[in-house]
């Protein structure tokens, strides 16, 4: 399940890069909108990866505390 979570978050980052690159269907957007929207989507994907990793660490820490 971890691989699926990382894959979904990486796809979000790639979608942001596609918006920044102007790949179809985003080629019709204004340059400023492409830059802002693409940057926001990339940052959101990076944020989701970091929050997922933090949640995974907390989960593993709780599991180790329960085992002790």
C-alpha positions, 0 to 999 in steps of 0.5 A: 500500500505504501507504493500506491501512496507514493505513486499517487503523490508522484503523479500529482507532482508530475501533473504540476510539471505538466501544467508548468510545461504547457502540455495539452490540455493546459497549453491554452492557459495564460502563462501566469495561470500556468505558472501559479497553478503548476507551482501550487500543484507541485508544492501540494504533491511535495507537501503530501509526500512529507506529511505521509512520511511523517504519519508513517513514522508516527505509526511505526513509533506507536507500533514499537511502543505497543510491542515493548 
